[in-house]
Amino acid sequence: MSATPSRPPSPPRPRRRPDIGRQVRAAIVLPLAALILAVLIGSVFVYAAAWIKDGKLVLDQPLKAYGALISGSLLSFDAIVGTLVFTSPLILGGLAVALGFKGGLFNIGVYGQLLMGVLASVAVGVALADQPTIIAAPLAFLAGTLAGAAMGFIPGYLKASTGAHEVVTTIMLNYIGGNILAAFVAGPLRVPRAPAPVTFDVENAALPIFLGKTGHVGLIVSLVAVFVVWWLLYRTTLGFEIRTAGANPDAARYAGMRPRRLIAATMAMSGGLAGMAGAGELLGVIHKTQTSYATSVGFDAIAVALLARSNPFAIIPAALLFGAMRAGAGPMQVIAKTPRELVDVLQGVILIVLVALPVIARTVSGRGSKVIPAEAQTISQSYAGAGRGSPATGSGAAEAVAR
């Protein structure tokens, strides 16, 4: 009996090279379209505001408004420093939201976590106000970071142990955080006999100024945080597990990972970044606080993370854009007589477009979830009430992990 000749081994299939051009276009086209559409819609509001105020229509009013916005944020040294100061907490807040997105979580509680960072940093800062800055400032900043992490751990633990949805719990914790801050400022942290509840100044615990009149060390910290988060996500085992569990928790569990622990850890780290944003604002800018702390960072951070597609390095230009809008809002209102609320309109339109356009594109093209960014899928699944929705499955999960 003759032996059956063995088949020659088939040659290895060539690996597909990633289409860098397509990835770059995907990262640029959608944010650029959102920005252009926001500018056009914002122009309509500029015309409407001018008509209501003066009863006449000035054709170049949008140009005046946007020109004042740009000059107030970029066309002088002080304006640039002011933009950077507004940008710093947005970078940290954007990183907080982006880290949650990478883990398949929608952390909408950045505001409450930021408030806990403000509270802890002012409490420690006041206690160490007469100590050397090299000791007082780092300890106060660390206290704010840990307080934010603790606030972020709560919804993470609740989701991991009971399945409580992080969108619901973080929204509720935003209100709880605001009331905790108010209670402490009106109580043990209040300056005695002050006409209104306010804390003492942190004095020596304030972050040193190194750029212009307001450019504090927190600017450097926020940039360092970008590199640390990128290294965590793409150069460590923990980061790989976070991205894998976010893309497909069932596959992560099958591979021996522990998605529940990853949920709690991811939310705690996300909260820590938000707490850093609050500590930076308190120690670097205002140095004391009242019972109510007005800031838009908590919700602007969501738009920053979406605009950057959760890429840590892309968060820097996205935060710069939003920081420039905030810095130029005041000069725009003074010079062009355009309400500063136009900035909120622009940012709201950008956020809506970033979430809606991919869904519309999927509906029109019928190409499925590959058209939709994982961040938009996480948001849609969160508000749909899906337990722990995975942003992608199958090949989509592999693409999400690879990003």
VEXDREN-2710 file (C-alpha; in Angstrom, 1 decimal):
% VEXDREN-2710
k/r/px/py/pz
1/MET/0.0/0.0/0.0
2/SER/1.5/3.3/-1.1
3/ALA/1.7/6.1/1.4
4/THR/-0.4/9.1/0.8
5/PRO/1.9/12.0/-0.1
6/SER/1.8/14.7/2.5
7/ARG/0.6/18.1/1.4
8/PRO/3.3/20.8/1.4
9/PRO/2.7/23.4/4.1
10/SER/0.7/26.3/2.9
11/PRO/2.7/29.6/2.9
12/PRO/1.8/32.0/5.7
13/ARG/-0.8/34.5/4.9
14/PRO/0.6/38.0/4.8
15/ARG/-0.5/40.2/7.7
16/ARG/-2.7/43.1/6.7
17/ARG/-1.0/46.3/7.4
18/PRO/-3.2/48.8/9.2
19/ASP/-4.6/51.5/6.9
20/ILE/-2.9/54.5/8.6
21/GLY/-4.6/56.9/6.2
22/ARG/-8.1/55.6/7.0
23/GLN/-7.4/55.8/10.7
24/VAL/-6.1/59.4/10.4
25/ARG/-9.2/60.4/8.3
26/ALA/-11.5/58.8/10.9
27/ALA/-9.8/60.7/13.7
28/ILE/-9.9/64.1/11.9
29/VAL/-13.0/64.2/9.6
30/LEU/-15.7/63.8/12.3
31/PRO/-14.2/66.3/14.8
32/LEU/-13.6/68.8/12.0
33/ALA/-17.2/68.3/10.7
34/ALA/-18.5/68.9/14.3
35/LEU/-16.5/72.1/14.6
36/ILE/-17.6/73.5/11.3
37/LEU/-21.2/72.7/11.9
38/ALA/-20.9/74.3/15.4
39/VAL/-19.5/77.5/13.9
40/LEU/-22.3/77.7/11.4
41/ILE/-25.1/77.1/13.9
42/GLY/-23.4/79.4/16.3
43/SER/-23.5/82.1/13.7
44/VAL/-27.3/81.8/13.6
45/PHE/-27.4/82.4/17.3
46/VAL/-25.2/85.4/16.9
47/TYR/-27.6/86.9/14.4
48/ALA/-30.5/86.1/16.6
49/ALA/-28.9/87.7/19.7
50/ALA/-28.1/90.9/17.7
51/TRP/-31.6/91.1/16.3
52/ILE/-33.2/90.7/19.7
53/LYS/-30.9/93.2/21.3
54/ASP/-30.7/96.0/18.6
55/GLY/-33.5/95.1/16.3
56/LYS/-31.2/95.0/13.3
57/LEU/-29.0/92.5/11.4
58/VAL/-25.3/93.2/11.0
59/LEU/-23.9/90.8/8.3
60/ASP/-20.4/90.7/9.7
61/GLN/-21.5/90.2/13.3
62/PRO/-20.4/86.5/13.5
63/LEU/-16.9/87.5/12.2
64/LYS/-16.7/90.1/14.9
65/ALA/-17.8/87.6/17.5
66/TYR/-15.4/84.9/16.5
67/GLY/-12.6/87.4/15.9
68/ALA/-13.0/88.7/19.5
69/LEU/-13.1/85.1/20.7
70/ILE/-9.8/84.3/19.0
71/SER/-8.1/87.5/20.0
72/GLY/-9.2/87.1/23.6
73/SER/-7.7/83.6/23.8
74/LEU/-4.7/83.5/21.5
75/LEU/-3.4/86.9/20.2
76/SER/-1.5/88.0/23.3
77/PHE/0.8/86.4/25.8
78/ASP/-1.6/86.9/28.7
79/ALA/-4.4/85.5/26.5
80/ILE/-2.4/82.4/25.7
81/VAL/-1.5/81.8/29.4
82/GLY/-5.2/82.3/30.3
83/THR/-6.1/79.7/27.7
84/LEU/-3.6/77.2/29.1
85/VAL/-5.0/77.7/32.6
86/PHE/-8.5/76.9/31.3
87/THR/-7.1/74.0/29.4
88/SER/-5.3/72.2/32.3
89/PRO/-8.4/70.9/34.1
90/LEU/-10.0/70.1/30.8
91/ILE/-7.1/67.8/30.0
92/LEU/-7.4/66.0/33.3
93/GLY/-11.2/65.8/33.1
94/GLY/-11.0/64.6/29.5
95/LEU/-8.5/61.9/30.5
96/ALA/-10.9/60.8/33.3
97/VAL/-13.8/60.4/30.8
98/ALA/-11.6/58.8/28.2
99/LEU/-10.2/56.2/30.6
100/GLY/-13.8/55.3/31.5
101/PHE/-14.7/54.9/27.8
102/LYS/-11.7/52.6/27.3
103/GLY/-13.1/50.4/30.0
104/GLY/-16.6/50.5/28.5
105/LEU/-17.8/52.9/31.2
106/PHE/-19.5/56.3/31.0
107/ASN/-18.2/58.3/33.9
108/ILE/-20.6/61.3/33.9
109/GLY/-19.7/62.0/37.5
110/VAL/-16.5/64.0/36.8
111/TYR/-18.1/67.1/38.3
112/GLY/-18.8/65.4/41.7
113/GLN/-15.3/63.9/41.7
114/LEU/-13.8/67.3/40.9
115/LEU/-15.7/68.8/43.8
116/MET/-14.3/66.2/46.2
117/GLY/-10.8/67.1/44.9
118/VAL/-11.6/70.8/45.6
119/LEU/-12.8/70.0/49.1
120/ALA/-9.9/67.8/50.1
121/SER/-7.2/70.1/48.6
122/VAL/-8.6/73.2/50.3
123/ALA/-8.9/71.4/53.7
124/VAL/-5.4/70.0/53.6
125/GLY/-4.1/73.3/52.0
126/VAL/-5.6/75.4/54.8
127/ALA/-4.2/73.0/57.5
128/LEU/-0.7/73.3/55.9
129/ALA/-0.9/76.9/54.9
130/ASP/2.1/77.9/57.0
131/GLN/4.3/75.0/55.9
132/PRO/6.9/75.3/53.1
133/THR/5.3/75.1/49.7
134/ILE/7.5/72.2/48.7
135/ILE/5.6/70.2/51.4
136/ALA/2.2/71.8/51.6
137/ALA/1.4/72.0/47.8
138/PRO/2.1/68.3/46.9
139/LEU/0.3/67.0/50.0
140/ALA/-2.8/69.2/49.3
141/PHE/-2.7/68.1/45.6
142/LEU/-2.4/64.4/46.6
143/ALA/-5.3/64.8/49.0
144/GLY/-7.5/66.1/46.2
145/THR/-6.5/63.2/43.9
146/LEU/-7.2/60.6/46.5
147/ALA/-10.6/62.2/47.3
148/GLY/-11.6/62.1/43.7
149/ALA/-10.4/58.5/43.4
150/ALA/-12.6/57.6/46.4
151/MET/-15.6/59.3/44.9
152/GLY/-15.0/57.4/41.6
153/PHE/-14.5/54.1/43.4
154/ILE/-18.1/54.2/44.8
155/PRO/-20.0/53.9/41.5
156/GLY/-17.3/51.4/40.3
157/TYR/-17.8/49.2/43.3
158/LEU/-21.6/49.5/43.1
159/LYS/-21.5/48.5/39.4
160/ALA/-19.1/45.6/40.0
161/SER/-21.0/44.2/43.1
162/THR/-24.6/45.0/42.4
163/GLY/-24.8/45.9/38.7
164/ALA/-26.0/49.5/39.5
165/HIS/-25.5/51.5/36.3
166/GLU/-22.6/54.0/36.5
167/VAL/-24.6/56.7/34.7
168/VAL/-27.3/56.7/37.4
169/THR/-25.0/56.5/40.3
170/THR/-22.5/59.1/39.1
171/ILE/-25.3/61.6/38.4
172/MET/-26.6/61.1/41.9
173/LEU/-23.1/61.5/43.3
174/ASN/-22.7/64.8/41.5
175/TYR/-25.5/66.2/43.7
176/ILE/-24.1/64.5/46.8
177/GLY/-20.6/65.9/46.1
178/GLY/-22.0/69.4/45.8
179/ASN/-23.9/69.2/49.1
180/ILE/-20.9/67.7/50.9
181/LEU/-18.7/70.6/49.7
182/ALA/-21.4/73.1/50.8
183/ALA/-21.8/71.5/54.3
184/PHE/-18.0/71.6/55.0
185/VAL/-17.5/75.1/53.7
186/ALA/-20.5/76.4/55.8
187/GLY/-19.4/74.3/58.8
188/PRO/-15.9/73.3/59.9
189/LEU/-14.0/75.0/57.1
190/ARG/-15.8/78.4/57.3
191/VAL/-13.9/81.6/58.2
192/PRO/-15.4/82.7/61.5
193/ARG/-17.6/85.8/61.3
194/ALA/-17.3/86.0/57.5
195/PRO/-20.3/87.6/55.9
196/ALA/-20.8/84.6/53.6
197/PRO/-19.5/81.0/54.0
198/VAL/-15.9/80.9/52.6
199/THR/-12.8/79.0/53.5
200/PHE/-9.4/80.4/54.4
201/ASP/-6.8/80.9/51.7
202/VAL/-4.4/78.0/51.2
203/GLU/-1.4/80.4/51.2
204/ASN/1.8/78.4/51.0
205/ALA/-0.1/75.3/49.7
206/ALA/-0.8/77.2/46.4
207/LEU/0.8/75.8/43.3
208/PRO/3.8/77.9/42.2
209/ILE/3.4/80.2/39.2
210/PHE/6.0/79.7/36.5
211/LEU/4.4/81.3/33.4
212/GLY/3.1/84.8/33.3
213/LYS/0.7/85.9/36.1
214/THR/-1.5/82.8/36.3
215/GLY/0.4/79.9/34.7
216/HIS/0.8/77.4/37.6
217/VAL/2.6/74.1/37.9
218/GLY/-0.7/72.3/37.3
219/LEU/-0.2/72.9/33.6
220/ILE/2.9/70.6/33.7
221/VAL/1.1/68.0/35.8
222/SER/-1.8/67.8/33.3
223/LEU/0.7/67.2/30.4
224/VAL/2.5/64.5/32.5
225/ALA/-0.8/62.9/33.2
226/VAL/-1.4/62.5/29.4
227/PHE/1.8/60.5/29.0
228/VAL/1.1/58.4/32.2
229/VAL/-2.4/57.5/31.0
230/TRP/-1.1/56.6/27.5
231/TRP/1.6/54.4/29.1
232/LEU/-1.0/52.8/31.4
233/LEU/-3.4/52.0/28.5
234/TYR/-0.9/50.8/25.9
235/ARG/2.2/49.7/27.7
236/THR/1.0/47.8/30.7
237/THR/-0.9/44.6/31.4
238/LEU/-3.5/46.5/33.4
239/GLY/-4.2/48.8/30.5
240/PHE/-4.6/45.9/28.1
241/GLU/-7.0/44.3/30.5
242/ILE/-9.0/47.5/30.8
243/ARG/-9.3/47.9/27.0
244/THR/-10.1/44.2/26.6
245/ALA/-12.8/44.2/29.3
246/GLY/-14.2/47.4/27.8
247/ALA/-14.4/45.9/24.3
248/ASN/-15.7/42.5/25.3
249/PRO/-16.2/41.6/29.0
250/ASP/-17.1/38.0/28.2
251/ALA/-13.9/37.4/26.3
252/ALA/-11.9/39.1/29.1
253/ARG/-13.6/36.8/31.6
254/TYR/-12.8/33.7/29.5
255/ALA/-9.2/34.8/29.2
256/GLY/-8.9/34.8/33.0
257/MET/-9.3/38.5/33.6
258/ARG/-11.5/39.8/36.4
259/PRO/-13.9/42.4/34.8
260/ARG/-15.5/43.3/38.2
261/ARG/-12.2/44.3/39.7
262/LEU/-11.3/46.2/36.5
263/ILE/-14.5/48.2/36.7
264/ALA/-13.8/49.4/40.2
265/ALA/-10.2/50.1/39.4
266/THR/-11.0/52.0/36.2
267/MET/-13.6/54.2/37.9
268/ALA/-11.2/54.9/40.8
269/MET/-8.5/56.0/38.5
270/SER/-10.9/58.0/36.5
271/GLY/-12.1/59.7/39.7
272/GLY/-8.5/60.3/40.7
273/LEU/-7.9/62.3/37.4
274/ALA/-11.0/64.3/38.0
275/GLY/-9.9/65.0/41.6
276/MET/-6.6/66.2/40.2
277/ALA/-8.5/68.6/38.0
278/GLY/-10.3/70.0/41.1
279/ALA/-7.1/70.2/43.1
280/GLY/-5.3/72.0/40.3
281/GLU/-8.1/74.6/40.0
282/LEU/-8.3/75.2/43.7
283/LEU/-4.6/75.3/44.5
284/GLY/-3.5/77.0/41.2
285/VAL/-6.3/79.5/40.5
286/ILE/-8.7/80.4/43.3
287/HIS/-6.9/79.3/46.5
288/LYS/-10.2/79.2/48.5
289/THR/-13.8/78.3/47.9
290/GLN/-17.4/79.1/48.8
291/THR/-20.3/76.7/49.4
292/SER/-21.1/76.6/45.6
293/TYR/-18.3/76.0/43.2
294/ALA/-19.3/76.9/39.6
295/THR/-17.4/75.2/36.9
296/SER/-18.2/73.6/33.6
297/VAL/-15.2/71.3/33.5
298/GLY/-17.1/68.2/34.6
299/PHE/-19.4/68.3/31.5
300/ASP/-17.0/69.9/29.1
301/ALA/-14.7/67.0/29.8
302/ILE/-17.2/64.6/28.1
303/ALA/-17.1/66.6/24.9
304/VAL/-13.3/66.8/25.1
305/ALA/-13.0/63.0/25.4
306/LEU/-15.5/62.5/22.5
307/LEU/-13.7/65.0/20.3
308/ALA/-10.4/63.2/21.0
309/ARG/-11.9/59.8/20.4
310/SER/-10.5/58.8/23.8
311/ASN/-6.9/59.1/22.5
312/PRO/-4.8/60.5/25.4
313/PHE/-2.6/62.6/23.1
314/ALA/-5.5/63.9/21.1
315/ILE/-7.1/65.2/24.3
316/ILE/-4.5/67.9/24.4
317/PRO/-5.7/69.8/21.2
318/ALA/-9.3/69.0/22.1
319/ALA/-8.9/70.6/25.5
320/LEU/-7.0/73.5/24.0
321/LEU/-10.0/74.2/21.7
322/PHE/-12.4/74.2/24.6
323/GLY/-10.0/76.1/26.9
324/ALA/-9.6/78.8/24.2
325/MET/-13.4/79.1/24.0
326/ARG/-13.7/79.6/27.7
327/ALA/-10.8/82.1/27.8
328/GLY/-12.2/84.1/24.9
329/ALA/-15.8/84.2/26.0
330/GLY/-15.4/87.2/28.3
331/PRO/-13.6/89.4/25.7
332/MET/-16.1/88.3/23.1
333/GLN/-19.0/89.6/25.2
334/VAL/-17.1/92.9/25.9
335/ILE/-15.8/93.6/22.4
336/ALA/-18.4/92.1/20.1
337/LYS/-21.4/92.5/22.4
338/THR/-22.1/88.8/21.9
339/PRO/-23.3/86.8/25.0
340/ARG/-20.7/84.6/26.4
341/GLU/-23.3/81.8/26.4
342/LEU/-22.5/81.4/22.7
343/VAL/-19.5/79.2/23.9
344/ASP/-22.0/76.8/25.6
345/VAL/-24.0/76.7/22.3
346/LEU/-20.8/75.8/20.3
347/GLN/-19.8/73.1/22.8
348/GLY/-23.3/71.7/22.9
349/VAL/-23.5/71.4/19.2
350/ILE/-20.1/69.8/19.0
351/LEU/-21.2/67.2/21.6
352/ILE/-24.4/66.5/19.8
353/VAL/-22.7/66.1/16.4
354/LEU/-20.0/63.8/17.7
355/VAL/-22.7/61.4/19.1
356/ALA/-25.3/61.8/16.4
357/LEU/-23.4/61.8/13.1
358/PRO/-21.9/58.3/13.5
359/VAL/-25.3/56.9/14.3
360/ILE/-26.8/58.7/11.2
361/ALA/-23.9/57.4/9.1
362/ARG/-24.5/53.8/10.3
363/THR/-28.2/54.1/9.5
364/VAL/-27.6/55.4/6.0
365/SER/-24.7/53.1/5.0
366/GLY/-26.0/50.0/6.9
367/ARG/-22.4/49.1/7.7
368/GLY/-23.1/48.3/11.3
369/SER/-21.1/49.2/14.4
370/LYS/-17.8/49.7/12.6
371/VAL/-18.9/53.2/11.6
372/ILE/-19.7/54.2/15.2
373/PRO/-16.9/55.1/17.6
374/ALA/-16.8/53.0/20.7
375/GLU/-17.4/56.1/22.8
376/ALA/-20.7/56.9/21.1
377/GLN/-21.7/53.2/21.5
378/THR/-20.9/53.3/25.2
379/ILE/-23.1/56.4/25.6
380/SER/-26.0/55.1/23.6
381/GLN/-25.9/51.7/25.5
382/SER/-25.6/53.5/28.8
383/TYR/-28.7/55.6/28.2
384/ALA/-30.5/52.6/26.8
385/GLY/-30.1/51.0/30.2
386/ALA/-28.1/48.1/29.0
387/GLY/-26.4/46.4/32.0
388/ARG/-22.8/46.4/31.2
389/GLY/-22.9/47.1/27.5
390/SER/-19.8/46.2/25.5
391/PRO/-19.0/48.8/22.9
392/ALA/-18.1/46.2/20.4
393/THR/-18.0/42.5/19.9
394/GLY/-16.2/40.2/17.5
395/SER/-14.0/42.0/15.1
396/GLY/-15.2/45.3/16.4
397/ALA/-13.9/44.3/19.8
398/ALA/-10.5/43.5/18.4
399/GLU/-10.4/46.9/16.7
400/ALA/-11.4/48.7/19.9
401/VAL/-8.6/46.9/21.9
402/ALA/-6.1/47.7/19.2
403/ARG/-6.9/51.5/19.3
END
